[in-house]
Amino acid sequence: MIFNNDWDEQLKEETEKDYFQELRYKLAKEYKLHKVYPPKEDLFKALKLTPYEDTKVVILGQDPYHGPGQAHGLSFSVKPGVRIPPSLVNIYKELHSDLGVPIPNHGTLV
């Protein structure tokens, strides 16, 4: 089990494939040898926080955050106290102009 919820069943076949096992091995090695973002415990955070049954859409970011304190396993989100990245500022602006959603003063999407 990787996600500890219904994502495990949905992705079981995929996570058992050779390429996925090789990827897990490579990631484990990278975490031992280098500073890697997000922290290991935040890998797949979105899937751990939201059961498959409750998921309406999955958004994948093109360029992951790579600075200390930025990446924490959720596309476009940053931890509390971290400056809101330009990409998220743009998302907030679009949500506000299209739907009237108030613009938060933080970048945490949890």
Backbone atoms as SQL, in Angstrom:
CREATE TABLE atoms (id INTEGER PRIMARY KEY, chain TEXT, resi INTEGER, resn TEXT, atom TEXT, x REAL, y REAL, z REAL);
INSERT INTO atoms VALUES
  (1, 'A', 1, 'MET', 'N', 0.837, -1.183, 0.000),
  (2, 'A', 1, 'MET', 'CA', 0.000, 0.000, 0.000),
  (3, 'A', 1, 'MET', 'C', 0.881, 1.245, 0.000),
  (4, 'A', 2, 'ILE', 'N', 0.492, 2.182, -0.805),
  (5, 'A', 2, 'ILE', 'CA', 1.255, 3.419, -0.922),
  (6, 'A', 2, 'ILE', 'C', 0.460, 4.593, -0.372),
  (7, 'A', 3, 'PHE', 'N', -0.837, 4.607, -0.668),
  (8, 'A', 3, 'PHE', 'CA', -1.647, 5.784, -0.376),
  (9, 'A', 3, 'PHE', 'C', -2.516, 5.637, 0.874),
  (10, 'A', 4, 'ASN', 'N', -2.756, 4.400, 1.303),
  (11, 'A', 4, 'ASN', 'CA', -3.574, 4.099, 2.479),
  (12, 'A', 4, 'ASN', 'C', -5.014, 4.567, 2.338),
  (13, 'A', 5, 'ASN', 'N', -5.550, 4.475, 1.128),
  (14, 'A', 5, 'ASN', 'CA', -6.969, 4.748, 0.891),
  (15, 'A', 5, 'ASN', 'C', -7.366, 4.059, -0.415),
  (16, 'A', 6, 'ASP', 'N', -8.495, 4.447, -0.997),
  (17, 'A', 6, 'ASP', 'CA', -8.991, 3.759, -2.186),
  (18, 'A', 6, 'ASP', 'C', -8.164, 3.992, -3.452),
  (19, 'A', 7, 'TRP', 'N', -7.201, 4.914, -3.412),
  (20, 'A', 7, 'TRP', 'CA', -6.283, 5.067, -4.546),
  (21, 'A', 7, 'TRP', 'C', -5.442, 3.803, -4.718),
  (22, 'A', 8, 'ASP', 'N', -5.140, 3.106, -3.619),
  (23, 'A', 8, 'ASP', 'CA', -4.334, 1.885, -3.720),
  (24, 'A', 8, 'ASP', 'C', -4.980, 0.881, -4.672),
  (25, 'A', 9, 'GLU', 'N', -6.277, 0.682, -4.532),
  (26, 'A', 9, 'GLU', 'CA', -6.980, -0.261, -5.407),
  (27, 'A', 9, 'GLU', 'C', -7.039, 0.257, -6.846),
  (28, 'A', 10, 'GLN', 'N', -7.288, 1.545, -7.013),
  (29, 'A', 10, 'GLN', 'CA', -7.384, 2.129, -8.350),
  (30, 'A', 10, 'GLN', 'C', -6.058, 2.042, -9.113),
  (31, 'A', 11, 'LEU', 'N', -4.952, 2.181, -8.403),
  (32, 'A', 11, 'LEU', 'CA', -3.635, 2.223, -9.049),
  (33, 'A', 11, 'LEU', 'C', -2.808, 0.959, -8.828),
  (34, 'A', 12, 'LYS', 'N', -3.422, -0.065, -8.244),
  (35, 'A', 12, 'LYS', 'CA', -2.715, -1.303, -7.905),
  (36, 'A', 12, 'LYS', 'C', -1.961, -1.888, -9.102),
  (37, 'A', 13, 'GLU', 'N', -2.648, -2.032, -10.211),
  (38, 'A', 13, 'GLU', 'CA', -2.024, -2.624, -11.400),
  (39, 'A', 13, 'GLU', 'C', -0.824, -1.794, -11.866),
  (40, 'A', 14, 'GLU', 'N', -0.969, -0.484, -11.831),
  (41, 'A', 14, 'GLU', 'CA', 0.106, 0.409, -12.290),
  (42, 'A', 14, 'GLU', 'C', 1.312, 0.356, -11.350),
  (43, 'A', 15, 'THR', 'N', 1.050, 0.373, -10.048),
  (44, 'A', 15, 'THR', 'CA', 2.154, 0.406, -9.082),
  (45, 'A', 15, 'THR', 'C', 2.921, -0.912, -9.017),
  (46, 'A', 16, 'GLU', 'N', 2.345, -1.969, -9.574),
  (47, 'A', 16, 'GLU', 'CA', 3.030, -3.263, -9.590),
  (48, 'A', 16, 'GLU', 'C', 3.888, -3.468, -10.841),
  (49, 'A', 17, 'LYS', 'N', 3.783, -2.576, -11.804),
  (50, 'A', 17, 'LYS', 'CA', 4.560, -2.704, -13.037),
  (51, 'A', 17, 'LYS', 'C', 6.042, -2.446, -12.771),
  (52, 'A', 18, 'ASP', 'N', 6.875, -3.050, -13.613),
  (53, 'A', 18, 'ASP', 'CA', 8.325, -2.938, -13.451),
  (54, 'A', 18, 'ASP', 'C', 8.803, -1.490, -13.432),
  (55, 'A', 19, 'TYR', 'N', 8.303, -0.666, -14.362),
  (56, 'A', 19, 'TYR', 'CA', 8.780, 0.717, -14.428),
  (57, 'A', 19, 'TYR', 'C', 8.501, 1.462, -13.128),
  (58, 'A', 20, 'PHE', 'N', 7.352, 1.178, -12.507),
  (59, 'A', 20, 'PHE', 'CA', 6.996, 1.875, -11.275),
  (60, 'A', 20, 'PHE', 'C', 7.901, 1.419, -10.133),
  (61, 'A', 21, 'GLN', 'N', 8.179, 0.135, -10.076),
  (62, 'A', 21, 'GLN', 'CA', 9.076, -0.391, -9.051),
  (63, 'A', 21, 'GLN', 'C', 10.486, 0.180, -9.226),
  (64, 'A', 22, 'GLU', 'N', 10.936, 0.298, -10.471),
  (65, 'A', 22, 'GLU', 'CA', 12.247, 0.897, -10.745),
  (66, 'A', 22, 'GLU', 'C', 12.270, 2.368, -10.332),
  (67, 'A', 23, 'LEU', 'N', 11.186, 3.057, -10.592),
  (68, 'A', 23, 'LEU', 'CA', 11.079, 4.463, -10.199),
  (69, 'A', 23, 'LEU', 'C', 11.138, 4.611, -8.679),
  (70, 'A', 24, 'ARG', 'N', 10.446, 3.751, -7.964),
  (71, 'A', 24, 'ARG', 'CA', 10.483, 3.795, -6.494),
  (72, 'A', 24, 'ARG', 'C', 11.902, 3.548, -5.976),
  (73, 'A', 25, 'TYR', 'N', 12.603, 2.595, -6.588),
  (74, 'A', 25, 'TYR', 'CA', 13.977, 2.301, -6.190),
  (75, 'A', 25, 'TYR', 'C', 14.871, 3.511, -6.444),
  (76, 'A', 26, 'LYS', 'N', 14.731, 4.100, -7.625),
  (77, 'A', 26, 'LYS', 'CA', 15.547, 5.266, -7.977),
  (78, 'A', 26, 'LYS', 'C', 15.265, 6.434, -7.030),
  (79, 'A', 27, 'LEU', 'N', 14.005, 6.676, -6.727),
  (80, 'A', 27, 'LEU', 'CA', 13.655, 7.760, -5.803),
  (81, 'A', 27, 'LEU', 'C', 14.245, 7.518, -4.415),
  (82, 'A', 28, 'ALA', 'N', 14.145, 6.290, -3.934),
  (83, 'A', 28, 'ALA', 'CA', 14.704, 5.967, -2.618),
  (84, 'A', 28, 'ALA', 'C', 16.202, 6.265, -2.594),
  (85, 'A', 29, 'LYS', 'N', 16.887, 5.914, -3.666),
  (86, 'A', 29, 'LYS', 'CA', 18.324, 6.174, -3.770),
  (87, 'A', 29, 'LYS', 'C', 18.603, 7.675, -3.781),
  (88, 'A', 30, 'GLU', 'N', 17.833, 8.436, -4.563),
  (89, 'A', 30, 'GLU', 'CA', 18.015, 9.891, -4.638),
  (90, 'A', 30, 'GLU', 'C', 17.800, 10.549, -3.275),
  (91, 'A', 31, 'TYR', 'N', 16.783, 10.122, -2.556),
  (92, 'A', 31, 'TYR', 'CA', 16.518, 10.687, -1.227),
  (93, 'A', 31, 'TYR', 'C', 17.670, 10.408, -0.258),
  (94, 'A', 32, 'LYS', 'N', 18.329, 9.255, -0.418),
  (95, 'A', 32, 'LYS', 'CA', 19.463, 8.938, 0.452),
  (96, 'A', 32, 'LYS', 'C', 20.696, 9.771, 0.115),
  (97, 'A', 33, 'LEU', 'N', 20.893, 10.059, -1.169),
  (98, 'A', 33, 'LEU', 'CA', 22.118, 10.715, -1.618),
  (99, 'A', 33, 'LEU', 'C', 22.031, 12.234, -1.744),
  (100, 'A', 34, 'HIS', 'N', 20.826, 12.768, -1.925),
  (101, 'A', 34, 'HIS', 'CA', 20.677, 14.188, -2.240),
  (102, 'A', 34, 'HIS', 'C', 19.521, 14.821, -1.476),
  (103, 'A', 35, 'LYS', 'N', 19.472, 16.130, -1.522),
  (104, 'A', 35, 'LYS', 'CA', 18.320, 16.876, -1.017),
  (105, 'A', 35, 'LYS', 'C', 17.286, 16.877, -2.133),
  (106, 'A', 36, 'VAL', 'N', 16.125, 16.315, -1.892),
  (107, 'A', 36, 'VAL', 'CA', 15.088, 16.171, -2.911),
  (108, 'A', 36, 'VAL', 'C', 13.804, 16.823, -2.419),
  (109, 'A', 37, 'TYR', 'N', 13.099, 17.488, -3.337),
  (110, 'A', 37, 'TYR', 'CA', 11.813, 18.103, -3.017),
  (111, 'A', 37, 'TYR', 'C', 10.726, 17.451, -3.863),
  (112, 'A', 38, 'PRO', 'N', 9.554, 17.238, -3.304),
  (113, 'A', 38, 'PRO', 'CA', 9.162, 17.513, -1.930),
  (114, 'A', 38, 'PRO', 'C', 9.792, 16.498, -0.981),
  (115, 'A', 39, 'PRO', 'N', 9.691, 16.755, 0.323),
  (116, 'A', 39, 'PRO', 'CA', 10.174, 15.764, 1.281),
  (117, 'A', 39, 'PRO', 'C', 9.498, 14.410, 1.018),
  (118, 'A', 40, 'LYS', 'N', 10.196, 13.350, 1.316),
  (119, 'A', 40, 'LYS', 'CA', 9.718, 11.996, 1.021),
  (120, 'A', 40, 'LYS', 'C', 8.303, 11.753, 1.543),
  (121, 'A', 41, 'GLU', 'N', 8.017, 12.248, 2.733),
  (122, 'A', 41, 'GLU', 'CA', 6.690, 12.003, 3.317),
  (123, 'A', 41, 'GLU', 'C', 5.573, 12.744, 2.574),
  (124, 'A', 42, 'ASP', 'N', 5.944, 13.684, 1.717),
  (125, 'A', 42, 'ASP', 'CA', 4.942, 14.437, 0.953),
  (126, 'A', 42, 'ASP', 'C', 4.725, 13.911, -0.467),
  (127, 'A', 43, 'LEU', 'N', 5.463, 12.859, -0.856),
  (128, 'A', 43, 'LEU', 'CA', 5.209, 12.260, -2.168),
  (129, 'A', 43, 'LEU', 'C', 3.772, 11.745, -2.210),
  (130, 'A', 44, 'PHE', 'N', 3.093, 11.991, -3.284),
  (131, 'A', 44, 'PHE', 'CA', 1.704, 11.558, -3.467),
  (132, 'A', 44, 'PHE', 'C', 0.749, 12.154, -2.437),
  (133, 'A', 45, 'LYS', 'N', 1.114, 13.299, -1.881),
  (134, 'A', 45, 'LYS', 'CA', 0.293, 13.907, -0.835),
  (135, 'A', 45, 'LYS', 'C', -1.145, 14.144, -1.290),
  (136, 'A', 46, 'ALA', 'N', -1.311, 14.607, -2.516),
  (137, 'A', 46, 'ALA', 'CA', -2.666, 14.873, -3.017),
  (138, 'A', 46, 'ALA', 'C', -3.522, 13.609, -2.966),
  (139, 'A', 47, 'LEU', 'N', -2.926, 12.475, -3.331),
  (140, 'A', 47, 'LEU', 'CA', -3.678, 11.222, -3.326),
  (141, 'A', 47, 'LEU', 'C', -3.929, 10.728, -1.908),
  (142, 'A', 48, 'LYS', 'N', -3.047, 11.057, -0.994),
  (143, 'A', 48, 'LYS', 'CA', -3.230, 10.667, 0.405),
  (144, 'A', 48, 'LYS', 'C', -4.299, 11.518, 1.086),
  (145, 'A', 49, 'LEU', 'N', -4.404, 12.785, 0.689),
  (146, 'A', 49, 'LEU', 'CA', -5.369, 13.698, 1.312),
  (147, 'A', 49, 'LEU', 'C', -6.786, 13.542, 0.774),
  (148, 'A', 50, 'THR', 'N', -6.908, 13.109, -0.475),
  (149, 'A', 50, 'THR', 'CA', -8.220, 13.061, -1.112),
  (150, 'A', 50, 'THR', 'C', -8.505, 11.660, -1.635),
  (151, 'A', 51, 'PRO', 'N', -9.463, 10.966, -1.060),
  (152, 'A', 51, 'PRO', 'CA', -9.805, 9.642, -1.568),
  (153, 'A', 51, 'PRO', 'C', -10.239, 9.699, -3.037),
  (154, 'A', 52, 'TYR', 'N', -9.973, 8.636, -3.754),
  (155, 'A', 52, 'TYR', 'CA', -10.364, 8.546, -5.165),
  (156, 'A', 52, 'TYR', 'C', -11.855, 8.846, -5.333),
  (157, 'A', 53, 'GLU', 'N', -12.638, 8.278, -4.448),
  (158, 'A', 53, 'GLU', 'CA', -14.096, 8.436, -4.498),
  (159, 'A', 53, 'GLU', 'C', -14.529, 9.905, -4.478),
  (160, 'A', 54, 'ASP', 'N', -13.759, 10.764, -3.812),
  (161, 'A', 54, 'ASP', 'CA', -14.106, 12.184, -3.687),
  (162, 'A', 54, 'ASP', 'C', -13.447, 13.068, -4.744),
  (163, 'A', 55, 'THR', 'N', -12.617, 12.489, -5.602),
  (164, 'A', 55, 'THR', 'CA', -11.846, 13.273, -6.570),
  (165, 'A', 55, 'THR', 'C', -12.686, 13.633, -7.787),
  (166, 'A', 56, 'LYS', 'N', -12.668, 14.914, -8.121),
  (167, 'A', 56, 'LYS', 'CA', -13.392, 15.408, -9.300),
  (168, 'A', 56, 'LYS', 'C', -12.432, 15.707, -10.454),
  (169, 'A', 57, 'VAL', 'N', -11.230, 16.173, -10.120),
  (170, 'A', 57, 'VAL', 'CA', -10.246, 16.527, -11.144),
  (171, 'A', 57, 'VAL', 'C', -8.851, 16.388, -10.532),
  (172, 'A', 58, 'VAL', 'N', -7.880, 16.048, -11.369),
  (173, 'A', 58, 'VAL', 'CA', -6.480, 15.981, -10.949),
  (174, 'A', 58, 'VAL', 'C', -5.709, 16.977, -11.804),
  (175, 'A', 59, 'ILE', 'N', -4.986, 17.887, -11.163),
  (176, 'A', 59, 'ILE', 'CA', -4.192, 18.888, -11.873),
  (177, 'A', 59, 'ILE', 'C', -2.718, 18.560, -11.676),
  (178, 'A', 60, 'LEU', 'N', -2.006, 18.413, -12.775),
  (179, 'A', 60, 'LEU', 'CA', -0.572, 18.148, -12.720),
  (180, 'A', 60, 'LEU', 'C', 0.168, 19.401, -13.157),
  (181, 'A', 61, 'GLY', 'N', 1.124, 19.824, -12.352),
  (182, 'A', 61, 'GLY', 'CA', 1.925, 20.989, -12.710),
  (183, 'A', 61, 'GLY', 'C', 3.070, 20.586, -13.627),
  (184, 'A', 62, 'GLN', 'N', 3.435, 21.462, -14.536),
  (185, 'A', 62, 'GLN', 'CA', 4.509, 21.169, -15.494),
  (186, 'A', 62, 'GLN', 'C', 5.886, 21.266, -14.852),
  (187, 'A', 63, 'ASP', 'N', 6.124, 22.322, -14.100),
  (188, 'A', 63, 'ASP', 'CA', 7.434, 22.551, -13.494),
  (189, 'A', 63, 'ASP', 'C', 7.291, 22.553, -11.978),
  (190, 'A', 64, 'PRO', 'N', 7.666, 21.460, -11.322),
  (191, 'A', 64, 'PRO', 'CA', 7.519, 21.394, -9.869),
  (192, 'A', 64, 'PRO', 'C', 8.378, 22.435, -9.161),
  (193, 'A', 65, 'TYR', 'N', 7.903, 22.873, -8.017),
  (194, 'A', 65, 'TYR', 'CA', 8.690, 23.790, -7.193),
  (195, 'A', 65, 'TYR', 'C', 9.919, 23.041, -6.694),
  (196, 'A', 66, 'HIS', 'N', 11.027, 23.750, -6.577),
  (197, 'A', 66, 'HIS', 'CA', 12.274, 23.075, -6.220),
  (198, 'A', 66, 'HIS', 'C', 13.054, 23.796, -5.135),
  (199, 'A', 67, 'GLY', 'N', 12.465, 24.779, -4.510),
  (200, 'A', 67, 'GLY', 'CA', 13.165, 25.499, -3.449),
  (201, 'A', 67, 'GLY', 'C', 12.794, 24.988, -2.074),
  (202, 'A', 68, 'PRO', 'N', 13.660, 25.233, -1.097),
  (203, 'A', 68, 'PRO', 'CA', 13.365, 24.827, 0.281),
  (204, 'A', 68, 'PRO', 'C', 12.043, 25.426, 0.753),
  (205, 'A', 69, 'GLY', 'N', 11.198, 24.574, 1.346),
  (206, 'A', 69, 'GLY', 'CA', 9.931, 25.033, 1.895),
  (207, 'A', 69, 'GLY', 'C', 8.828, 25.208, 0.873),
  (208, 'A', 70, 'GLN', 'N', 9.135, 25.090, -0.404),
  (209, 'A', 70, 'GLN', 'CA', 8.101, 25.283, -1.422),
  (210, 'A', 70, 'GLN', 'C', 7.328, 23.992, -1.681),
  (211, 'A', 71, 'ALA', 'N', 7.960, 23.032, -2.322),
  (212, 'A', 71, 'ALA', 'CA', 7.263, 21.803, -2.704),
  (213, 'A', 71, 'ALA', 'C', 6.828, 21.018, -1.478),
  (214, 'A', 72, 'HIS', 'N', 5.552, 20.667, -1.466),
  (215, 'A', 72, 'HIS', 'CA', 5.069, 19.814, -0.384),
  (216, 'A', 72, 'HIS', 'C', 4.027, 18.821, -0.872),
  (217, 'A', 73, 'GLY', 'N', 4.140, 18.446, -2.142),
  (218, 'A', 73, 'GLY', 'CA', 3.332, 17.357, -2.668),
  (219, 'A', 73, 'GLY', 'C', 2.024, 17.746, -3.320),
  (220, 'A', 74, 'LEU', 'N', 1.710, 19.025, -3.389),
  (221, 'A', 74, 'LEU', 'CA', 0.487, 19.482, -4.045),
  (222, 'A', 74, 'LEU', 'C', 0.852, 20.479, -5.137),
  (223, 'A', 75, 'SER', 'N', 0.392, 20.227, -6.352),
  (224, 'A', 75, 'SER', 'CA', 0.691, 21.139, -7.458),
  (225, 'A', 75, 'SER', 'C', 0.262, 22.553, -7.117),
  (226, 'A', 76, 'PHE', 'N', 1.147, 23.486, -7.339),
  (227, 'A', 76, 'PHE', 'CA', 0.944, 24.927, -7.187),
  (228, 'A', 76, 'PHE', 'C', 0.853, 25.402, -5.737),
  (229, 'A', 77, 'SER', 'N', 0.712, 24.521, -4.784),
  (230, 'A', 77, 'SER', 'CA', 0.586, 24.898, -3.379),
  (231, 'A', 77, 'SER', 'C', 1.960, 25.058, -2.728),
  (232, 'A', 78, 'VAL', 'N', 2.045, 25.948, -1.738),
  (233, 'A', 78, 'VAL', 'CA', 3.253, 26.088, -0.920),
  (234, 'A', 78, 'VAL', 'C', 2.849, 26.074, 0.549),
  (235, 'A', 79, 'LYS', 'N', 3.811, 25.780, 1.390),
  (236, 'A', 79, 'LYS', 'CA', 3.551, 25.725, 2.826),
  (237, 'A', 79, 'LYS', 'C', 3.266, 27.119, 3.383),
  (238, 'A', 80, 'PRO', 'N', 2.608, 27.177, 4.536),
  (239, 'A', 80, 'PRO', 'CA', 2.342, 28.478, 5.168),
  (240, 'A', 80, 'PRO', 'C', 3.631, 29.263, 5.380),
  (241, 'A', 81, 'GLY', 'N', 3.563, 30.563, 5.131),
  (242, 'A', 81, 'GLY', 'CA', 4.711, 31.434, 5.332),
  (243, 'A', 81, 'GLY', 'C', 5.615, 31.572, 4.123),
  (244, 'A', 82, 'VAL', 'N', 5.400, 30.748, 3.099),
  (245, 'A', 82, 'VAL', 'CA', 6.204, 30.821, 1.877),
  (246, 'A', 82, 'VAL', 'C', 5.515, 31.787, 0.907),
  (247, 'A', 83, 'ARG', 'N', 6.309, 32.641, 0.266),
  (248, 'A', 83, 'ARG', 'CA', 5.768, 33.607, -0.700),
  (249, 'A', 83, 'ARG', 'C', 4.964, 32.883, -1.776),
  (250, 'A', 84, 'ILE', 'N', 3.825, 33.450, -2.133),
  (251, 'A', 84, 'ILE', 'CA', 2.965, 32.843, -3.151),
  (252, 'A', 84, 'ILE', 'C', 3.675, 32.907, -4.509),
  (253, 'A', 85, 'PRO', 'N', 3.893, 31.755, -5.151),
  (254, 'A', 85, 'PRO', 'CA', 4.568, 31.730, -6.448),
  (255, 'A', 85, 'PRO', 'C', 3.723, 32.405, -7.536),
  (256, 'A', 86, 'PRO', 'N', 4.383, 32.969, -8.560),
  (257, 'A', 86, 'PRO', 'CA', 3.660, 33.653, -9.639),
  (258, 'A', 86, 'PRO', 'C', 2.583, 32.795, -10.307),
  (259, 'A', 87, 'SER', 'N', 2.851, 31.519, -10.502),
  (260, 'A', 87, 'SER', 'CA', 1.855, 30.652, -11.151),
  (261, 'A', 87, 'SER', 'C', 0.577, 30.573, -10.326),
  (262, 'A', 88, 'LEU', 'N', 0.711, 30.499, -9.009),
  (263, 'A', 88, 'LEU', 'CA', -0.468, 30.441, -8.143),
  (264, 'A', 88, 'LEU', 'C', -1.169, 31.791, -8.078),
  (265, 'A', 89, 'VAL', 'N', -0.411, 32.874, -8.106),
  (266, 'A', 89, 'VAL', 'CA', -1.013, 34.215, -8.156),
  (267, 'A', 89, 'VAL', 'C', -1.916, 34.307, -9.387),
  (268, 'A', 90, 'ASN', 'N', -1.442, 33.808, -10.523),
  (269, 'A', 90, 'ASN', 'CA', -2.243, 33.831, -11.750),
  (270, 'A', 90, 'ASN', 'C', -3.500, 32.974, -11.634),
  (271, 'A', 91, 'ILE', 'N', -3.385, 31.831, -11.004),
  (272, 'A', 91, 'ILE', 'CA', -4.558, 30.973, -10.794),
  (273, 'A', 91, 'ILE', 'C', -5.574, 31.702, -9.927),
  (274, 'A', 92, 'TYR', 'N', -5.100, 32.314, -8.845),
  (275, 'A', 92, 'TYR', 'CA', -5.997, 33.074, -7.961),
  (276, 'A', 92, 'TYR', 'C', -6.697, 34.200, -8.727),
  (277, 'A', 93, 'LYS', 'N', -5.948, 34.916, -9.567),
  (278, 'A', 93, 'LYS', 'CA', -6.537, 36.018, -10.353),
  (279, 'A', 93, 'LYS', 'C', -7.639, 35.508, -11.278),
  (280, 'A', 94, 'GLU', 'N', -7.397, 34.384, -11.932),
  (281, 'A', 94, 'GLU', 'CA', -8.401, 33.818, -12.836),
  (282, 'A', 94, 'GLU', 'C', -9.639, 33.356, -12.074),
  (283, 'A', 95, 'LEU', 'N', -9.441, 32.702, -10.944),
  (284, 'A', 95, 'LEU', 'CA', -10.584, 32.273, -10.131),
  (285, 'A', 95, 'LEU', 'C', -11.406, 33.477, -9.680),
  (286, 'A', 96, 'HIS', 'N', -10.706, 34.545, -9.334),
  (287, 'A', 96, 'HIS', 'CA', -11.393, 35.757, -8.886),
  (288, 'A', 96, 'HIS', 'C', -12.163, 36.411, -10.041),
  (289, 'A', 97, 'SER', 'N', -11.515, 36.576, -11.181),
  (290, 'A', 97, 'SER', 'CA', -12.180, 37.265, -12.297),
  (291, 'A', 97, 'SER', 'C', -13.306, 36.427, -12.908),
  (292, 'A', 98, 'ASP', 'N', -13.134, 35.112, -12.969),
  (293, 'A', 98, 'ASP', 'CA', -14.156, 34.258, -13.586),
  (294, 'A', 98, 'ASP', 'C', -15.296, 33.893, -12.643),
  (295, 'A', 99, 'LEU', 'N', -14.959, 33.638, -11.379),
  (296, 'A', 99, 'LEU', 'CA', -15.955, 33.106, -10.448),
  (297, 'A', 99, 'LEU', 'C', -16.178, 33.966, -9.211),
  (298, 'A', 100, 'GLY', 'N', -15.424, 35.047, -9.082),
  (299, 'A', 100, 'GLY', 'CA', -15.580, 35.906, -7.913),
  (300, 'A', 100, 'GLY', 'C', -15.009, 35.323, -6.633),
  (301, 'A', 101, 'VAL', 'N', -14.146, 34.327, -6.768),
  (302, 'A', 101, 'VAL', 'CA', -13.532, 33.701, -5.592),
  (303, 'A', 101, 'VAL', 'C', -12.564, 34.696, -4.958),
  (304, 'A', 102, 'PRO', 'N', -12.688, 34.940, -3.641),
  (305, 'A', 102, 'PRO', 'CA', -11.751, 35.860, -2.984),
  (306, 'A', 102, 'PRO', 'C', -10.311, 35.357, -3.111),
  (307, 'A', 103, 'ILE', 'N', -9.376, 36.278, -3.269),
  (308, 'A', 103, 'ILE', 'CA', -7.962, 35.917, -3.396),
  (309, 'A', 103, 'ILE', 'C', -7.363, 35.764, -2.001),
  (310, 'A', 104, 'PRO', 'N', -6.885, 34.556, -1.663),
  (311, 'A', 104, 'PRO', 'CA', -6.278, 34.328, -0.349),
  (312, 'A', 104, 'PRO', 'C', -4.951, 35.073, -0.206),
  (313, 'A', 105, 'ASN', 'N', -4.520, 35.271, 1.036),
  (314, 'A', 105, 'ASN', 'CA', -3.231, 35.923, 1.290),
  (315, 'A', 105, 'ASN', 'C', -2.147, 34.889, 1.600),
  (316, 'A', 106, 'HIS', 'N', -2.372, 33.646, 1.190),
  (317, 'A', 106, 'HIS', 'CA', -1.411, 32.554, 1.401),
  (318, 'A', 106, 'HIS', 'C', -1.455, 31.631, 0.191),
  (319, 'A', 107, 'GLY', 'N', -0.492, 30.730, 0.118),
  (320, 'A', 107, 'GLY', 'CA', -0.420, 29.825, -1.023),
  (321, 'A', 107, 'GLY', 'C', -0.696, 28.379, -0.683),
  (322, 'A', 108, 'THR', 'N', -1.321, 28.139, 0.461),
  (323, 'A', 108, 'THR', 'CA', -1.594, 26.772, 0.897),
  (324, 'A', 108, 'THR', 'C', -2.940, 26.314, 0.347),
  (325, 'A', 109, 'LEU', 'N', -2.935, 25.248, -0.433),
  (326, 'A', 109, 'LEU', 'CA', -4.160, 24.760, -1.065),
  (327, 'A', 109, 'LEU', 'C', -4.740, 23.542, -0.351),
  (328, 'A', 110, 'VAL', 'N', -4.565, 23.465, 0.931),
  (329, 'A', 110, 'VAL', 'CA', -5.115, 22.344, 1.699),
  (330, 'A', 110, 'VAL', 'C', -6.384, 22.799, 2.375);
